[in-house]
């Protein structure tokens, strides 16, 4: 009875273990799948809402900019400026009729302008859709107080219909109007008149028209006044927006988003600011709408995970019975006299029985063997450190049963060239050294070596040779070193370098030989990975010290300053070719590299650049962690020089943007004059070829192509909005004759100017 109770106890443990092992991955996988899919859906919805805001902003600003540009072109025309300074009396009826007709042309369905008011303060008259009226003193004072005190010459103003400063200027089709106010003339500090374009705010709501069933849009001006609103019922029947929501909008940021509770519902609020008129475009989306699709995915995930859990539980019960059968049979085969073991775990019982069967002598022998191995390693470490006395050496060699037959001895110092830090940490690297140390024990017989040891990051072995000639000795050492490298490569997939000391006969010289092998390893930096370096082959006279490559360094630094990545890479390769070409002592190499890095650090500081991993002078010595010149070169290229050039590029791009913007401004202001790249270069004090390359890079058009397209756009505007002849337009746009203008127009637009006017003017 106790036996059965005992067996079932462990059986339930196996069932519990298999249940946990099978269900936990299912639960984790299902949770992560739901979380990732929900996050992807929410992110997609956020991107979609941002795109909606951007589209609405584009549509609204396109209309506003068109109105602004049209009014600007109108008031800057010579004809309008002449009319502004005339008395509008009966004699000037033709001028008044032409002026009013031009004002009517500006009021199109696309712009939504309800009325345009032109006022002359000097001649005291006012023109709008109702006609021409004299400007009374009270009207002048009202206009002066409302509009002439505005800080800018051209301003968009939000006004209530009843507060507009012009009598009979609107039909009051909307409760609020957006008023574009420009003081005239635009390019003068004095004010002789003004023009006002009145657009009902309801027009913006129509411009915002799209499917707004799942969200609501709001436009605010710089003073948080509501300019236009769509779908007010989406955020509440009254459409009221509290001031606390406005306070959460960061006016200094171009865009942003946050969650807000309004009328008992949670909303995702996404906003975007405009640089054109400091308006803010806001989108309201209910969080419940955003998470609706996530809920469907959640239910599907729960159903799938439930099915997998049921299957996992079924196989856990079946598998536990199968796994328990061998344990049950082993338990039945063990016979014991102590009934107290019935209450112990069956694995403890099996282990105890096996331990009782082990030979105690074998255990003692293994323990002694481990102690002897440790004593041998300790002896070799003390020998390499020179801490073993001359009288102690023969005693230890005999006690440890070392071979005493050799012609020469040589110390091998082995070091791993590089370890993948993503796969191995520091402890793993130490384990790799000890694994290589064990390999040395198996690879070289006990009669061919002393006990291999690991000292810091170096594996050290004293190799014994029995050779009659120098050539035989050299051949044997070469074969041994190559065999070690091949075995390490095949077993551990590691590259190692080996420093080999000069040969010696007496163990008292071991300390010197160890120092020689370590010295030879230092030349691995220049010789590269998988090097076999003989101390006796090193040039240790160093009578000629190579000069510091200042010329190459200067060219490399110039390439960095000019953001020339190809030339910088070329000069960096030349620098390391110079170092590799000259035979130099490793201390000389350290001096050259350290000096170069300190000067590179000074260049970084001069450029005002912050590079992670190269932010202090102490980090200059970081190159010593690398094992070859190639690794140092790659580190310099990818981690320091390229980031330096990228930061220089960023500052250069910013400067180029400003230059191209100034060129575009000059083109827009002087398109009707004899303008050329050379004249702009002279005005901006730059080389024409330099300006041409900057303009091409920033606008993707050549200077002449951009000027041609801008002039043709002006021509299209005049063809549809004025009665100027083709010849007059060609002359104003600086064409030598109208035929050249017609050819250019047809090449770009596909039709002649006359046909374009007949098709698009109406």
C-alpha positions in Angstrom: 0.0 0.0 0.0 2.8 2.5 0.8 4.5 1.6 -2.4 1.5 2.5 -4.5 1.0 5.7 -2.6 4.6 6.6 -3.2 4.4 5.8 -6.9 1.3 7.9 -7.5 2.9 10.9 -5.8 5.7 11.1 -8.4 3.3 10.3 -11.2 1.3 13.4 -10.3 4.5 15.5 -10.3 5.2 14.3 -13.9 1.7 15.2 -14.9 2.0 18.7 -13.4 5.3 19.2 -15.0 4.1 18.3 -18.5 0.9 20.4 -18.1 3.0 23.4 -17.2 5.5 22.6 -20.0 2.8 22.4 -22.6 0.4 25.1 -21.5 2.7 28.0 -20.6 4.1 28.3 -24.2 0.6 28.3 -25.6 -0.6 31.0 -23.2 2.6 33.1 -23.8 2.3 32.8 -27.6 -1.4 33.6 -27.6 -0.8 36.7 -25.3 2.1 38.0 -27.4 0.1 37.4 -30.7 -2.9 39.3 -29.4 -0.7 42.1 -28.1 1.3 42.4 -31.3 -1.8 42.3 -33.6 -3.7 44.8 -31.4 -0.7 47.1 -31.4 -0.3 46.9 -35.2 -4.0 47.7 -35.7 -3.9 50.7 -33.3 -0.7 52.0 -35.0 -2.3 51.6 -38.4 -5.4 53.5 -37.2 -3.3 56.3 -35.7 -1.4 56.6 -39.0 -4.6 56.7 -40.9 -6.0 59.5 -38.7 -2.8 61.5 -39.1 -3.1 61.1 -42.8 -6.7 62.4 -42.6 -5.6 65.5 -40.6 -2.8 66.1 -43.1 -5.3 65.8 -46.0 -7.7 68.3 -44.4 -4.9 70.7 -43.6 -3.6 70.4 -47.2 -7.1 71.1 -48.6 -7.8 74.1 -46.3 -4.4 75.7 -46.7 -4.5 75.2 -50.5 -7.6 77.3 -50.6 -6.2 79.9 -48.2 -2.9 80.1 -49.9 -4.6 80.5 -53.3 -6.8 83.3 -51.9 -3.7 85.0 -50.3 -1.7 84.6 -53.5 -4.5 85.8 -55.8 -5.2 88.9 -53.6 -1.4 89.6 -53.5 -1.1 89.4 -57.2 -4.1 91.7 -57.6 -3.0 94.4 -55.3 0.6 94.4 -56.5 -0.4 95.0 -60.1 0.4 98.4 -61.4 -3.2 99.0 -62.4 -4.6 98.4 -58.9 -2.0 100.7 -57.4 -2.9 103.4 -59.8 -6.7 102.9 -59.1 -5.9 103.1 -55.4 -4.6 106.7 -55.8 -7.5 107.9 -58.0 -10.7 109.7 -57.0 -13.6 107.4 -58.0 -15.9 109.9 -59.6 -18.1 109.8 -62.6 -15.2 110.5 -64.9 -13.5 107.4 -63.7 -16.6 105.1 -64.1 -14.7 102.9 -66.6 -11.9 102.5 -64.2 -14.4 101.6 -61.4 -16.1 99.1 -63.6 -12.8 97.4 -64.6 -11.7 97.4 -61.0 -15.0 95.8 -59.8 -14.8 93.2 -62.5 -11.3 92.2 -61.4 -12.6 91.9 -57.9 -15.5 89.7 -59.1 -13.0 87.4 -60.9 -11.2 86.7 -57.6 -14.5 85.5 -56.1 -14.7 81.9 -57.4 -16.5 78.8 -56.1 -13.2 77.2 -55.4 -12.1 79.9 -53.0 -15.4 80.4 -51.3 -14.9 84.2 -51.0 -18.2 85.9 -50.3 -17.0 89.5 -50.7 -13.8 91.5 -51.3 -13.6 95.0 -49.9 -11.0 97.4 -51.4 -10.5 100.7 -49.4 -8.5 103.8 -50.3 -7.8 105.9 -47.1 -6.2 108.7 -49.1 -9.1 109.2 -51.5 -11.7 108.0 -48.9 -13.7 105.5 -51.0 -14.6 101.8 -50.6 -15.5 99.2 -53.2 -17.2 95.8 -52.6 -20.0 93.7 -54.1 -22.5 96.5 -53.2 -20.6 99.0 -55.3 -18.6 102.2 -54.7 -19.3 104.3 -51.6 -17.5 107.2 -50.0 -15.7 106.4 -46.8 -17.2 108.4 -43.9 -15.1 109.4 -40.9 -16.9 107.0 -38.6 -16.4 104.2 -41.0 -12.7 105.1 -41.3 -12.3 105.2 -37.5 -14.0 101.8 -37.2 -11.8 100.2 -39.9 -8.7 101.9 -38.3 -9.4 100.5 -34.8 -10.2 97.0 -36.0 -7.7 96.3 -38.8 -5.0 98.9 -39.1 -3.7 98.0 -35.6 -3.0 94.4 -36.6 0.7 93.6 -36.1 1.3 92.3 -39.7 0.7 93.7 -43.1 -1.2 90.6 -44.1 -3.2 88.7 -41.5 -6.0 86.1 -41.3 -8.6 87.2 -38.8 -11.5 85.2 -37.3 -14.6 87.5 -36.8 -18.2 87.1 -36.0 -20.5 88.2 -38.8 -22.0 91.1 -36.7 -18.5 92.3 -35.7 -17.1 92.8 -39.2 -15.9 96.4 -39.7 -17.5 96.8 -43.2 -21.2 97.7 -43.6 -23.1 95.3 -45.9 -19.9 93.4 -46.6 -21.4 90.0 -46.1 -24.7 88.1 -46.5 -24.2 86.7 -43.0 -24.6 83.2 -44.4 -22.5 82.0 -41.5 -22.1 83.0 -37.9 -18.3 83.6 -38.3 -16.1 84.7 -41.1 -12.4 84.3 -41.9 -11.1 87.7 -43.0 -7.8 88.1 -45.0 -6.7 91.7 -44.2 -3.8 93.3 -46.2 -2.6 96.9 -45.7 -1.7 98.6 -48.9 0.8 99.0 -50.5 2.4 95.7 -49.3 6.0 96.8 -49.8 5.7 100.2 -48.1 5.8 101.2 -44.4 3.0 103.7 -45.0 -0.7 102.6 -45.3 -2.7 104.2 -48.1 -5.4 101.6 -48.2 -6.4 98.0 -47.5 -8.1 95.0 -49.0 -10.2 92.5 -47.2 -11.3 89.0 -48.5 -14.2 87.5 -46.4 -14.7 83.8 -46.4 -17.6 82.2 -44.4 -16.2 79.6 -41.9 -18.9 77.3 -43.2 -16.9 77.0 -46.4 -14.1 75.4 -44.5 -16.5 72.8 -43.1 -17.4 71.9 -46.7 -13.7 71.8 -47.7 -13.2 69.3 -44.8 -16.1 67.2 -46.2 -15.2 63.5 -46.1 -16.5 60.5 -44.3 -16.5 61.6 -40.7 -18.7 58.9 -39.2 -15.8 57.5 -37.2 -14.1 60.7 -36.2 -14.5 64.5 -35.8 -12.2 67.3 -37.0 -11.7 70.7 -35.5 -9.6 73.7 -36.6 -8.4 76.3 -34.1 -6.6 79.6 -34.7 -3.7 80.8 -32.6 -6.0 82.1 -29.9 -7.9 78.8 -29.6 -10.9 80.1 -31.4 -12.9 77.4 -33.3 -12.6 78.2 -37.0 -14.4 75.1 -38.4 -15.8 71.9 -37.0 -17.1 68.7 -38.6 -19.4 66.1 -37.1 -20.1 67.8 -33.7 -22.5 65.0 -32.7 -19.5 62.6 -32.6 -18.1 64.3 -29.5 -21.4 65.2 -27.9 -24.6 66.8 -28.9 -23.5 70.3 -27.9 -20.1 70.0 -29.6 -18.5 71.8 -26.6 -14.7 71.6 -26.2 -13.4 72.5 -22.7 -10.4 74.7 -22.2 -8.6 71.9 -20.4 -8.3 70.1 -23.7 -6.7 73.1 -25.4 -4.1 73.3 -22.6 -2.9 69.8 -23.3 -2.0 70.8 -26.9 1.7 71.6 -27.2 1.9 74.6 -29.5 5.7 74.4 -29.8 5.4 70.9 -31.4 4.5 70.3 -35.1 2.2 67.4 -34.1 1.2 65.2 -31.2 -1.5 63.0 -29.7 -3.0 62.2 -26.3 -6.0 60.6 -24.7 -8.8 62.7 -23.2 -12.1 62.0 -21.5 -15.0 64.1 -22.9 -18.7 63.8 -22.1 -18.0 60.5 -20.3 -16.2 58.9 -23.3 -12.5 58.4 -23.9 -11.1 59.9 -27.1 -7.8 59.7 -28.9 -6.9 63.3 -29.8 -4.4 63.8 -32.6 -3.3 67.3 -33.6 -1.1 68.9 -36.1 0.1 72.5 -36.2 0.4 74.7 -39.3 3.4 76.9 -40.0 1.4 78.9 -42.5 -1.0 80.7 -40.2 -0.5 79.1 -36.7 -3.7 77.1 -37.0 -4.1 73.8 -35.2 -5.9 70.8 -36.9 -7.4 68.4 -34.4 -8.9 64.9 -34.8 -11.2 63.2 -32.2 -11.5 59.4 -32.4 -13.2 57.2 -29.8 -10.9 54.7 -28.2 -13.8 52.2 -28.3 -13.8 52.5 -32.1 -10.0 52.0 -32.3 -10.1 48.9 -30.2 -13.1 47.3 -31.9 -11.0 45.4 -34.3 -8.6 44.3 -31.6 -11.5 42.8 -29.7 -12.4 40.5 -32.6 -8.8 39.4 -32.8 -8.8 38.8 -29.0 -11.8 36.5 -29.2 -10.2 34.5 -32.1 -6.9 34.2 -30.1 -8.8 32.9 -27.1 -10.6 30.3 -29.1 -7.4 29.0 -30.8 -5.5 29.0 -27.5 -8.4 27.1 -25.8 -8.2 24.4 -28.4 -4.4 24.1 -28.1 -4.7 24.0 -24.3 -7.2 21.1 -24.5 -4.9 19.2 -26.8 -1.9 20.0 -24.6 -3.7 18.6 -21.5 -4.6 15.4 -23.3 -1.1 14.7 -24.5 0.3 15.6 -21.0 -1.8 12.8 -19.4 -0.8 10.3 -22.1 2.9 11.3 -22.1 3.1 11.2 -18.3 2.1 7.5 -18.2 4.6 6.7 -20.9 7.4 8.5 -19.1 6.7 7.0 -15.8 6.8 3.4 -16.9 10.7 3.1 -17.0 10.9 4.7 -13.5 8.4 2.2 -12.2 10.3 -0.8 -13.6 13.6 0.4 -12.1 12.0 0.8 -8.7 10.7 -2.7 -8.8 14.1 -4.1 -9.7 15.8 -2.7 -6.6 15.8 -4.8 -3.5 16.5 -3.2 -0.2 16.2 -4.1 3.5 15.6 -0.6 4.9 11.8 0.0 4.8 12.3 3.7 5.5 13.4 4.2 1.9 9.8 3.6 0.9 9.0 7.1 1.9 11.9 8.6 -0.2 11.8 9.8 -3.7 12.5 6.9 -6.1 15.3 8.8 -7.8 17.0 9.2 -4.4 16.6 5.4 -3.9 18.1 4.6 -7.3 20.9 7.0 -6.8 21.7 5.6 -3.4 21.8 2.1 -4.7 24.1 3.0 -7.6 26.5 4.9 -5.3 26.8 1.9 -3.0 27.9 -0.1 -6.1 30.7 2.3 -7.0 34.3 1.2 -6.3 35.7 3.4 -3.4 39.2 2.9 -4.7 38.3 4.4 -8.1 36.9 7.4 -6.4 40.0 7.9 -4.3 42.2 7.5 -7.4 40.2 10.1 -9.3 40.5 12.6 -6.4 44.2 12.1 -6.2 44.6 12.5 -9.9 42.7 15.8 -9.7 44.9 17.0 -6.9 48.1 16.0 -8.9 46.8 17.9 -12.0 46.2 21.0 -9.9 49.7 20.7 -8.3 51.3 20.4 -11.7 49.5 23.5 -13.0 50.5 25.4 -9.9 54.1 24.4 -10.4 54.1 25.5 -14.0 52.6 28.9 -13.1 55.3 29.5 -10.5 57.9 28.4 -13.0 56.7 30.9 -15.6 56.7 33.6 -12.9 60.2 32.7 -11.8 59.1 31.8 -8.3 60.6 28.2 -8.3 64.2 27.9 -7.0 66.9 26.1 -8.9 67.1 23.3 -6.3 63.4 22.8 -6.3 63.0 22.2 -10.0 64.6 18.7 -10.3 62.6 17.5 -7.3 59.3 18.6 -8.8 60.1 17.2 -12.2 60.7 13.8 -10.8 57.8 13.9 -8.4 55.3 14.8 -11.1 56.8 12.1 -13.4 57.7 14.6 -16.2 59.8 13.4 -19.1 63.5 14.4 -18.6 64.6 13.6 -22.1 64.7 16.6 -24.4 67.1 18.4 -26.7 65.3 21.8 -26.7 62.4 23.4 -24.9 60.1 26.1 -26.4 57.3 28.1 -24.8 54.1 28.5 -26.8 51.8 31.4 -25.7 48.4 31.0 -27.4 45.7 33.8 -27.5 42.2 33.8 -29.1 42.1 36.3 -31.9 38.5 37.3 -31.7 35.3 36.0 -30.1 31.8 36.9 -31.2 30.6 39.1 -28.3 27.0 38.5 -29.2 27.4 34.7 -28.6 30.0 34.7 -25.8 30.4 36.8 -22.7 33.6 37.2 -20.6 33.0 33.9 -18.7 32.5 32.0 -21.9 35.8 33.3 -23.2 37.5 32.0 -20.1 35.8 28.6 -20.6 37.1 28.6 -24.2 40.6 29.1 -23.0 40.3 26.2 -20.6 38.8 24.1 -23.4 41.8 24.9 -25.5 44.1 24.0 -22.6 42.4 20.6 -22.3 42.9 20.2 -26.1 46.6 20.8 -25.7 46.8 18.0 -23.1 45.1 15.6 -25.6 46.9 16.8 -28.7 50.5 16.6 -27.3 51.6 13.5 -25.5 53.0 13.8 -21.9 56.5 13.1 -23.2 56.2 16.1 -25.6 55.2 18.8 -23.2 54.9 20.0 -19.6 51.4 20.6 -18.1 49.5 23.3 -20.1 48.2 26.2 -18.0 46.0 29.3 -18.5 47.4 32.6 -17.3 45.1 35.5 -17.6 43.9 35.5 -21.2 46.8 33.4 -22.5 47.2 29.6 -22.8 50.8 28.6 -22.1 52.5 25.3 -23.0 56.2 24.3 -22.8 56.9 22.0 -25.7 59.7 19.4 -25.6 61.6 18.5 -28.7 64.2 15.8 -29.5 65.9 17.1 -32.7 69.4 16.6 -33.9 69.5 19.7 -36.2 68.2 23.2 -36.4 66.2 22.5 -39.5 64.5 19.5 -37.9 63.7 21.6 -34.8 62.2 24.4 -36.9 60.2 21.9 -39.0 58.8 20.2 -35.8 57.9 23.5 -34.2 56.1 24.7 -37.3 54.1 21.5 -37.7 53.1 21.6 -34.0 51.9 25.3 -34.2 50.0 24.6 -37.4 48.4 21.5 -35.9 47.2 23.4 -32.9 45.6 26.1 -35.0 43.9 23.6 -37.3 42.5 21.6 -34.3 41.2 24.8 -32.6 39.6 25.9 -35.8 37.9 22.6 -36.5 36.7 22.0 -32.9 35.8 25.5 -31.6 35.6 27.5 -34.9 38.1 30.0 -33.4 41.1 31.7 -34.8 44.2 31.8 -32.5 47.6 33.3 -32.7 50.7 31.7 -31.2 53.9 33.4 -29.9 56.9 31.2 -29.8 60.0 31.8 -27.7 63.6 31.1 -28.5 64.7 27.5 -27.7 66.3 26.8 -24.4 67.7 23.8 -22.5 67.4 24.6 -18.8 64.1 25.0 -16.9 65.6 28.0 -15.1 65.3 29.9 -18.4 61.5 29.3 -18.5 60.6 32.7 -17.2 62.6 34.4 -19.9 61.2 32.2 -22.6 57.6 33.0 -21.4 58.3 36.7 -21.6 59.7 36.2 -25.1 56.6 34.3 -26.3 54.3 37.1 -24.8 56.4 39.7 -26.5 56.0 37.9 -29.8 52.2 37.8 -29.4 52.2 41.6 -29.3 53.1 41.7 -33.0 49.8 39.9 -33.8 48.3 43.4 -34.1 50.3 44.1 -37.3 50.6 40.5 -38.6 46.8 39.8 -38.3 44.8 36.8 -37.2 46.0 33.2 -37.1 49.6 34.3 -36.9 52.5 32.2 -35.8 55.2 34.6 -34.5 58.7 33.6 -33.6 60.5 35.8 -31.2 63.9 35.2 -32.9 62.5 36.5 -36.2 61.5 39.9 -34.7 63.5 43.0 -35.6 64.4 44.3 -32.2 67.1 46.7 -33.3 64.7 49.4 -34.6 67.6 51.6 -35.8 65.2 53.5 -38.1 62.0 54.9 -36.7 59.3 55.6 -39.4 58.0 59.2 -39.4 54.5 60.0 -38.4 52.3 60.1 -41.5 51.2 63.7 -41.2 50.4 64.2 -44.9 48.0 61.2 -45.0 46.4 62.3 -41.7 45.9 65.9 -43.1 44.2 64.6 -46.2 42.0 62.3 -44.2 40.9 65.2 -41.9 40.2 67.4 -45.0 38.0 64.6 -46.4 36.1 64.5 -43.2 35.6 68.2 -43.1 34.4 68.1 -46.8 32.0 65.1 -46.0 33.8 63.1 -48.7 33.2 59.5 -47.5 35.0 57.9 -50.5 38.1 59.9 -50.1 38.1 59.5 -46.3 37.9 55.7 -46.7 40.7 55.9 -49.3 43.0 58.0 -47.0 42.2 55.7 -44.1 43.3 52.7 -46.2 46.5 54.6 -47.1 47.2 55.3 -43.4 47.0 51.6 -42.5 49.0 50.6 -45.6 51.7 52.9 -44.4 51.7 51.3 -41.0 51.7 47.8 -42.4 54.5 48.6 -44.9 57.0 49.8 -42.2 58.7 47.4 -39.9 58.2 48.9 -36.4 58.4 47.9 -32.8 54.9 47.5 -31.3 55.6 50.4 -28.9 56.2 52.6 -32.0 53.0 51.4 -33.5 51.1 52.2 -30.2 52.6 55.7 -30.3 51.5 56.3 -33.9 47.9 55.0 -33.3 47.6 56.9 -30.0 48.7 60.2 -31.6 46.4 59.7 -34.6 43.4 59.0 -32.3 44.2 62.0 -30.0 44.3 64.3 -33.1 41.1 62.7 -34.4 39.5 63.4 -31.0 40.6 67.0 -31.2 39.0 67.3 -34.7 35.8 65.8 -33.3 35.8 68.5 -30.5 36.6 71.2 -33.0 33.6 70.2 -35.2 31.4 70.1 -32.1 30.2 66.5 -32.7 29.2 64.0 -30.1 30.0 60.4 -31.0 28.9 57.6 -28.7 31.9 55.4 -27.7 34.4 58.3 -28.5 33.3 61.0 -26.0 36.5 61.2 -23.9 40.2 61.0 -24.2 40.2 57.8 -22.1 38.4 56.1 -24.9 41.2 56.8 -27.3 42.9 53.6 -25.9 39.9 51.5 -26.9 41.7 50.3 -30.0 43.8 48.1 -27.8 40.9 45.7 -27.4 41.3 44.7 -31.0 43.7 42.1 -32.2 44.5 43.1 -35.7 45.1 46.3 -37.7 42.1 45.4 -39.9 39.8 45.3 -36.9 41.2 48.7 -35.8 40.7 50.2 -39.3 37.1 48.9 -39.5 36.4 50.3 -36.0 37.7 53.7 -37.0 35.8 53.7 -40.3 32.4 52.6 -39.0 32.3 53.9 -35.4 34.2 57.2 -35.6 35.0 58.6 -39.1 31.6 57.8 -40.8 29.6 59.3 -37.9 31.8 62.4 -38.0 31.1 62.8 -41.7 27.3 62.2 -41.2 27.2 65.0 -38.6 29.1 67.3 -40.9 26.6 66.4 -43.7 23.7 67.4 -41.5 25.1 70.8 -40.9 26.0 71.2 -44.6 22.4 70.1 -45.7 20.9 72.8 -43.4 23.1 75.4 -45.0 22.3 74.2 -48.5 18.6 74.4 -47.7 18.8 78.1 -46.7 20.8 78.9 -49.9 18.3 77.1 -52.2 15.4 78.9 -50.5 17.0 82.3 -51.1 17.5 81.4 -54.8 13.8 80.4 -55.1 12.8 83.6 -53.5 14.9 85.6 -56.0 13.3 83.7 -58.9 9.8 84.4 -57.6 10.5 88.1 -57.2 12.4 88.6 -60.5 10.9 86.1 -62.9 9.8 89.0 -65.2 13.3 90.4 -65.4 16.4 89.2 -67.2 17.5 86.9 -64.4 20.3 84.3 -64.7 22.3 82.0 -62.4 25.4 84.2 -62.7 23.4 87.3 -61.5 22.0 85.4 -58.5 25.5 84.0 -57.7 26.9 87.6 -57.8 24.1 88.8 -55.4 24.5 85.9 -53.0 28.4 86.0 -53.3 28.8 82.3 -54.3 30.3 80.5 -57.2 27.7 79.8 -59.9 28.7 76.1 -60.3 28.4 75.7 -56.5 24.9 77.2 -56.5 23.9 75.1 -59.4 24.8 71.8 -57.6 23.1 72.9 -54.4 19.9 74.0 -56.2 19.8 70.7 -58.2 20.3 68.6 -55.0 17.6 70.5 -53.0 14.9 71.0 -55.6 15.7 68.1 -58.1 15.5 70.7 -60.9 18.2 72.6 -62.6 18.1 76.4 -62.3 17.0 77.0 -65.9 14.3 74.3 -65.7 12.9 75.7 -62.5 12.8 79.2 -63.9 11.1 77.9 -67.1 8.4 76.1 -65.2 7.7 79.0 -62.9 7.4 81.4 -65.8 5.1 79.0 -67.6 2.9 78.7 -64.5 2.7 82.5 -64.5 1.7 82.4 -68.1 -1.1 79.8 -67.4 -2.4 82.1 -64.7 -2.4 85.2 -67.0 -4.0 83.2 -69.8 -7.0 82.3 -67.7 -7.3 85.4 -65.5 -6.3 88.3 -67.8 -6.9 89.5 -71.4 -3.2 89.9 -72.1 -2.2 88.7 -75.6 0.3 85.9 -76.1 2.8 88.4 -77.3 2.5 90.6 -74.2 2.9 87.6 -72.0 6.0 86.4 -73.9 7.5 89.9 -73.5 6.8 90.1 -69.8 8.3 86.7 -69.3 11.5 87.8 -71.1 11.1 85.7 -74.3 12.9 87.1 -77.3 9.8 86.5 -79.5 6.4 84.9 -79.1 7.3 81.9 -81.2 9.9 80.8 -78.6 7.3 81.2 -75.9 4.7 79.1 -77.8 7.3 76.3 -78.4 8.3 76.2 -74.8 4.7 76.2 -73.6 3.7 73.4 -76.0 6.7 71.4 -75.0 5.7 71.4 -71.4 1.9 71.5 -71.5 1.3 69.7 -74.7 -0.9 72.4 -76.2 -0.4 76.0 -77.5 -1.1 79.0 -75.2 -4.1 80.0 -77.3 -5.8 76.6 -77.0 -5.0 76.5 -73.3 -6.8 79.9 -72.8 -9.8 78.7 -74.8 -10.1 75.5 -72.8 -9.5 76.7 -69.3 -10.4 80.4 -69.1 -14.1 79.7 -68.5 
